[in-house]
Amino acid sequence: MDYQLLAAVIFGIVVLLTLILRFKIQAFIALLISSIVVGIIAGMQPTDIITTMKDGMGNTLGFVAVVVGLGAMFGAILEHSGGAEALAKYLLSKFGEKRTPFALMLTGFFIAIPVFFDVGFIILIPLVYSIQRKTKKSLLLYAMPLLAGLAVTHAFIPPTPGPVAVADILNADLGWVIFFGFIVGIPTAIISGPIFAKYISKRIYVEAPELEMEDIDISNYPSVGMILSIIGIPIVLIVSNTFLNSQLLENVAIPEQLKNWMQMIGHPFSALIIANLIAWYLLGIRRKVDKEKLLDITTKSMGPAGIIILLTGAGGVFKQMLVNTGSGEMLANQLAESGIGILFFAFIVAAIIRILQGSSTVAMITAAGITAPLLLTDVGDIDKALLVIAIASGASIMSHVNDSGFWLVNKYLGITEKQTFRSWTVMTTLLAVVGFIMVSLISLVV
């Protein structure tokens, strides 16, 4: 084992957490400082450190910056129209106050099947704000179930990129992966979502961000049907793209030109642009909202979005520094020589890589690549499917400062880093552990 490399990783994480939690250094600069520390101790050349920082920032923001910016504008128009309020009233009337966390969990669970975690969260967070304003309970009571539903599906159920890639590497049958994804995912989402939310919301009270209400006519909310349709537009477009270009239809004769156009129209970028234009017209122009007011609403939404984008980019720098040192692969290879069970090995490898470099998808793919050579030729389809879920569970664990999801949750919920650790980080760890326990129990009876 390269002890210098291990020391670099451990010391870098300690420096990062100390700067943020003890000295209250702004997370953006703390992430950059810690990234440099890791590179220096690991023995990287000074020019390589700077190149890694540029690559980490650029690679991370290529997707996140556009999605966060478009999503922020979309959410701002939706919220300022009173549409989120209308949906909040509808949910509360249909499910009742006590069952609303379960409704939000299921909403997140099914929406994240075709939609990226970040996109689903950004689209739905105004709804969570509105429910909190009506009930006056902690925002975490409603945000955690939504996040749990989104996170479980994002990791466990194809056609999201992570489990599809792992299934392909392990040669697992997608049908079995989807089946066990639901079997494991539903109870995991319930425990890490509504049940955990009830616990943590009693210990951390959070209010939704302030909303300027002076220009909203509360007697003239847009209809629930209109709001659901507008929210559904990017979801349907992204679903259509995913479905048409998935392995499920690879043997169906679909014109290549249609698939190519759908890849563009159904990409989160294009889908959110279309959703913004439709929301601008239906919730703004058609409802006699002044164009200058609409411009002001969307411009103001860019402020918080800018903070999130910078923090996410800095997290990408830290992640890239850890990836380029090869620390995750080194530790995983050490575990491979220890002779532990294949399910537990896969879970641990994915967990270590996830904790070190942040991205759950990268952790899943890397862990699958390391685990695949260890599989015997007589491993059945069910065992392979369970192995996919075990890897997904490990790759979901302990989201912290090098994960863009940590900073999205931190800023959109308006909570401190310490509160984010106590809520979001604990929730993702609970999700991972419960998911792995479920997989282990199923493996004993099938």
C-alpha positions in Angstrom: 0.0 0.0 0.0 1.2 3.5 -0.8 1.2 5.1 2.6 2.2 8.5 1.3 -0.9 8.5 -0.9 -3.1 7.3 1.9 -1.7 10.0 4.2 -2.4 12.6 1.5 -6.1 11.6 1.2 -6.6 11.4 5.0 -4.8 14.7 5.7 -6.6 16.5 2.8 -10.0 15.4 4.1 -9.1 16.4 7.7 -7.9 19.9 6.5 -11.1 20.3 4.5 -13.4 19.5 7.3 -11.4 21.5 9.8 -11.4 24.6 7.6 -15.2 24.4 7.1 -16.4 23.2 10.5 -13.8 24.7 12.9 -12.6 27.9 11.2 -15.8 28.7 9.2 -13.8 29.3 6.0 -16.0 29.6 3.0 -16.5 26.2 1.5 -15.5 27.3 -2.0 -11.9 28.3 -0.9 -11.7 25.5 1.7 -12.2 22.9 -1.1 -9.6 24.5 -3.3 -7.0 24.7 -0.5 -7.6 21.1 0.5 -7.3 20.0 -3.1 -3.9 21.6 -3.3 -2.9 20.0 0.0 -3.8 16.5 -1.3 -1.8 17.1 -4.5 1.3 18.3 -2.7 1.4 15.5 -0.1 0.7 12.9 -2.8 3.8 14.1 -4.7 2.1 15.6 -7.8 4.1 18.2 -9.8 3.0 21.8 -9.2 1.8 22.2 -12.8 -0.1 18.9 -12.6 -1.9 20.2 -9.5 -3.1 23.3 -11.4 -4.1 21.2 -14.5 -6.1 18.9 -12.3 -7.9 21.8 -10.7 -8.8 23.2 -14.0 -10.0 19.8 -15.3 -12.0 19.2 -12.2 -13.8 22.5 -12.3 -14.5 22.3 -16.1 -15.6 18.7 -16.1 -18.0 19.2 -13.2 -19.6 22.4 -14.4 -20.1 21.3 -18.0 -23.5 19.7 -16.9 -24.2 21.2 -13.5 -23.9 24.9 -14.4 -26.5 24.7 -17.2 -29.0 22.5 -15.2 -28.7 24.6 -12.1 -29.1 27.9 -14.0 -32.1 26.7 -16.1 -33.7 24.9 -13.1 -33.3 28.0 -10.9 -35.2 30.2 -13.4 -37.9 27.5 -14.0 -38.4 27.1 -10.2 -38.5 30.9 -9.7 -41.3 31.4 -12.3 -43.2 28.4 -10.9 -43.0 29.6 -7.3 -43.7 33.3 -8.0 -46.8 32.4 -10.0 -48.3 30.8 -7.0 -48.2 27.4 -8.7 -46.2 25.7 -6.0 -48.8 27.0 -3.5 -51.6 25.5 -5.5 -49.8 22.2 -5.7 -49.1 22.3 -1.9 -52.8 22.8 -1.2 -53.6 19.9 -3.5 -51.2 17.5 -1.9 -52.3 18.4 1.6 -56.0 18.0 0.7 -55.4 14.7 -1.0 -53.0 13.0 1.4 -53.4 15.0 4.6 -50.7 16.6 6.6 -49.4 13.4 8.2 -49.1 11.5 4.9 -47.5 14.3 2.8 -43.9 13.1 3.5 -44.9 9.7 2.0 -46.4 11.4 -1.0 -43.3 13.4 -1.5 -41.1 10.3 -1.2 -43.2 8.5 -3.9 -43.0 11.6 -6.1 -39.3 11.6 -5.9 -39.0 7.9 -6.3 -40.9 7.7 -9.6 -39.7 11.0 -11.1 -36.0 10.0 -10.6 -36.5 6.9 -12.8 -36.1 8.9 -16.0 -34.8 12.2 -14.6 -31.4 13.1 -13.2 -31.3 13.5 -9.4 -30.3 17.2 -9.7 -33.0 18.0 -12.2 -35.8 16.3 -10.2 -34.7 18.1 -7.0 -34.5 21.5 -8.6 -37.9 21.1 -10.3 -39.7 20.0 -7.1 -38.0 22.0 -4.4 -40.5 25.0 -4.7 -43.3 22.6 -3.8 -41.4 21.6 -0.6 -41.0 25.3 0.3 -44.7 25.9 -0.1 -45.8 22.9 2.0 -43.5 24.1 4.8 -44.9 27.6 4.7 -48.4 26.2 5.1 -47.7 23.7 7.9 -44.9 25.7 9.7 -43.1 22.4 10.5 -39.4 21.9 9.8 -38.5 22.0 6.1 -36.6 18.7 6.7 -39.8 16.9 7.4 -40.7 17.3 3.7 -37.3 17.7 2.0 -35.7 14.5 3.3 -38.5 12.2 2.0 -38.3 13.8 -1.5 -34.5 13.5 -1.5 -34.6 9.9 -0.3 -37.0 9.0 -3.1 -34.8 10.7 -5.7 -31.6 9.3 -4.3 -32.8 5.7 -4.1 -34.1 5.5 -7.6 -31.1 7.4 -9.0 -28.9 4.7 -7.6 -31.0 1.5 -7.8 -33.3 1.5 -10.8 -32.4 1.6 -14.5 -32.5 3.4 -16.8 -30.6 5.9 -14.7 -26.9 5.8 -15.9 -25.3 4.3 -12.8 -27.1 1.0 -12.5 -27.3 0.5 -16.3 -23.5 0.9 -16.5 -22.9 -1.5 -13.6 -25.3 -4.1 -15.0 -23.5 -3.9 -18.4 -20.1 -4.4 -16.8 -21.3 -7.3 -14.6 -23.3 -8.8 -17.5 -26.4 -8.6 -15.3 -30.0 -8.9 -16.7 -31.7 -5.5 -16.6 -35.1 -7.0 -15.9 -33.8 -8.6 -12.6 -32.0 -5.3 -11.7 -35.2 -3.3 -12.1 -37.2 -5.9 -10.2 -34.8 -6.0 -7.2 -34.3 -2.3 -7.5 -38.0 -1.9 -6.6 -38.0 -4.6 -4.0 -35.0 -3.1 -2.1 -35.7 0.5 -3.0 -39.2 1.0 -1.6 -38.5 0.0 2.0 -35.1 1.7 1.8 -36.7 5.0 0.7 -39.4 4.7 3.5 -36.8 4.2 6.3 -34.3 6.8 5.1 -37.1 9.2 4.0 -40.3 9.7 6.0 -39.2 7.7 9.0 -35.8 9.5 9.3 -37.4 12.8 8.4 -39.8 12.5 11.4 -36.7 12.0 13.7 -34.4 14.7 12.3 -37.1 17.4 11.8 -37.7 17.4 15.6 -34.1 18.2 16.2 -33.4 20.7 13.4 -36.0 23.3 12.6 -35.6 24.9 9.2 -37.9 27.4 7.5 -38.3 27.7 3.8 -36.4 30.7 2.2 -38.3 34.0 2.2 -40.6 34.7 -0.8 -41.6 38.1 -2.0 -45.3 37.8 -2.0 -46.4 41.4 -2.8 -47.1 40.8 -6.5 -48.9 37.4 -6.1 -52.7 37.5 -6.1 -53.5 34.6 -3.8 -57.1 34.5 -5.2 -55.8 33.8 -8.7 -53.5 30.8 -8.5 -52.9 28.9 -11.7 -54.7 25.6 -11.9 -53.2 22.4 -10.5 -53.6 20.8 -13.9 -51.6 23.5 -15.6 -48.8 23.4 -13.1 -48.6 19.6 -13.3 -48.4 19.8 -17.1 -45.7 22.4 -17.0 -43.6 20.4 -14.5 -44.3 17.3 -16.6 -42.9 18.7 -19.8 -39.2 18.3 -19.1 -39.9 15.0 -17.3 -41.8 13.6 -20.3 -39.1 14.8 -22.8 -36.3 13.3 -20.7 -38.3 10.0 -20.2 -38.9 9.8 -23.9 -35.3 10.2 -24.7 -34.2 7.7 -22.1 -36.8 5.1 -23.3 -36.1 5.5 -27.0 -32.3 5.2 -26.5 -32.3 2.5 -23.8 -31.3 -1.1 -24.0 -34.9 -2.1 -23.6 -35.6 -1.0 -27.2 -32.3 -1.9 -28.8 -34.0 -4.7 -30.9 -36.9 -2.5 -31.9 -36.7 -0.9 -35.4 -36.7 2.8 -34.5 -35.4 5.3 -37.1 -31.9 6.4 -36.2 -32.8 10.0 -37.1 -35.7 10.0 -34.6 -33.5 8.7 -31.9 -30.9 11.4 -32.7 -33.4 14.2 -32.5 -34.9 12.8 -29.3 -31.4 12.8 -27.8 -31.2 16.5 -28.3 -34.8 17.5 -27.4 -34.9 15.1 -24.5 -31.6 16.1 -23.1 -32.0 18.0 -19.7 -30.6 21.1 -21.3 -33.1 21.3 -24.1 -36.0 20.0 -21.9 -35.4 22.7 -19.3 -35.1 25.4 -22.0 -38.5 24.4 -23.4 -40.0 24.2 -20.0 -38.7 27.7 -19.2 -40.2 29.2 -22.3 -43.6 27.5 -21.7 -43.6 28.6 -18.1 -42.6 32.1 -19.1 -45.7 32.3 -21.4 -48.3 30.4 -19.5 -47.4 31.6 -16.0 -46.3 35.0 -17.0 -47.3 36.6 -20.3 -50.7 34.9 -20.5 -51.5 35.9 -16.9 -50.7 39.5 -17.6 -47.4 39.6 -15.7 -45.2 42.4 -16.8 -42.2 41.3 -18.9 -39.9 43.4 -16.8 -41.2 41.7 -13.7 -40.5 38.3 -15.3 -37.0 39.4 -16.2 -36.4 40.5 -12.6 -37.7 37.2 -11.2 -35.4 35.1 -13.4 -32.4 37.4 -12.9 -32.7 37.3 -9.1 -32.8 33.5 -9.3 -29.3 33.5 -10.7 -27.8 34.8 -7.5 -28.3 31.6 -5.4 -27.6 29.5 -8.5 -24.2 31.2 -8.9 -23.2 30.2 -5.4 -24.3 26.6 -6.0 -22.4 26.4 -9.2 -19.1 27.7 -7.7 -19.4 25.3 -4.7 -20.2 22.4 -7.0 -17.2 23.2 -9.2 -14.9 23.4 -6.2 -16.2 20.0 -5.1 -15.3 18.7 -8.6 -11.8 20.0 -8.1 -11.4 18.1 -4.9 -12.9 15.0 -6.4 -10.6 15.2 -9.4 -7.5 15.5 -7.2 -8.5 12.4 -5.3 -9.3 10.5 -8.6 -6.0 11.5 -10.2 -4.0 10.2 -7.2 -5.5 6.7 -7.7 -6.4 6.4 -4.1 -9.8 4.7 -4.6 -8.3 2.0 -6.9 -5.4 1.4 -4.5 -7.6 0.8 -1.5 -10.1 -1.3 -3.4 -7.3 -3.6 -4.7 -6.1 -4.0 -1.1 -9.6 -5.2 -0.1 -9.7 -7.6 -3.1 -6.8 -9.5 -1.5 -8.6 -9.9 1.9 -10.9 -12.7 0.9 -14.2 -11.2 2.1 -17.6 -12.1 0.6 -18.3 -10.8 -2.9 -21.5 -8.8 -1.9 -19.7 -7.1 1.1 -16.6 -6.6 -0.9 -18.5 -4.8 -3.7 -20.4 -2.7 -1.2 -17.2 -1.7 0.6 -15.2 -0.9 -2.6 -18.1 1.3 -3.9 -18.4 3.0 -0.4 -14.7 3.8 -0.2 -14.5 5.3 -3.7 -17.7 7.2 -3.1 -16.4 8.7 0.1 -13.0 9.6 -1.4 -14.1 11.1 -4.7 -17.8 12.1 -4.3 -19.6 10.9 -7.5 -21.9 8.0 -6.9 -21.9 7.1 -10.6 -18.1 7.1 -10.8 -18.0 5.0 -7.6 -20.5 2.5 -9.1 -18.6 2.1 -12.4 -15.2 1.8 -10.8 -16.4 -0.7 -8.2 -18.1 -2.8 -10.9 -14.9 -2.8 -12.9 -12.9 -4.0 -9.9 -15.5 -6.6 -8.9 -16.3 -8.1 -12.4 -13.0 -10.1 -12.7 -13.9 -11.8 -9.3 -17.1 -13.3 -10.6 -17.2 -17.0 -11.3 -18.7 -18.3 -14.5 -21.6 -20.0 -12.6 -22.9 -16.8 -11.0 -26.6 -16.6 -11.8 -28.6 -13.6 -13.1 -30.3 -13.1 -9.7 -27.0 -13.0 -7.9 -25.6 -10.5 -10.4 -28.6 -8.3 -10.0 -28.2 -8.3 -6.3 -24.6 -7.4 -6.7 -25.6 -4.4 -8.8 -27.8 -3.2 -6.0 -25.1 -3.8 -3.4 -22.7 -1.7 -5.4 -25.3 1.0 -5.8 -25.9 1.0 -2.0 -22.2 1.4 -1.3 -21.9 4.2 -3.9 -24.7 6.1 -2.1 -23.1 6.3 1.3 -22.0 9.3 3.2 -22.5 12.2 0.8 -20.2 15.0 2.0 -18.3 18.0 0.9 -16.8 16.5 -2.3 -20.3 15.6 -3.6 -22.2 18.2 -5.6 -25.5 16.8 -4.1 -24.2 17.9 -0.6 -24.0 21.5 -1.8 -27.3 21.5 -3.7 -29.0 20.3 -0.5 -27.1 22.7 1.6 -27.9 25.8 -0.3 -31.4 25.0 -1.5 -32.6 24.1 2.0 -30.7 27.1 3.5 -28.9 25.1 6.2 -25.4 25.1 7.6 -22.7 22.6 6.7 -23.1 21.0 10.1 -26.9 20.7 9.7 -26.3 19.2 6.2 -24.0 16.6 7.7 -26.6 15.8 10.4 -29.5 15.5 7.9 -28.4 14.8 4.3 -25.1 12.9 5.1 -26.8 10.7 7.7 -29.7 10.1 5.4 -27.5 8.9 2.5 -25.6 6.7 5.0 -28.8 5.2 6.3 -30.0 4.7 2.7 -26.8 2.8 1.9 -26.8 0.6 5.0 -30.5 -0.3 4.8 -30.1 -1.0 1.0 -27.2 -3.4 1.7 -29.0 -5.1 4.6 -32.0 -5.7 2.3 -29.8 -7.1 -0.4 -28.0 -9.4 2.1 -31.3 -10.8 3.4 -32.7 -11.4 -0.1 -29.5 -13.2 -1.1 -30.1 -15.7 1.8 -33.5 -16.8 0.5 -33.1 -16.7 -3.3 
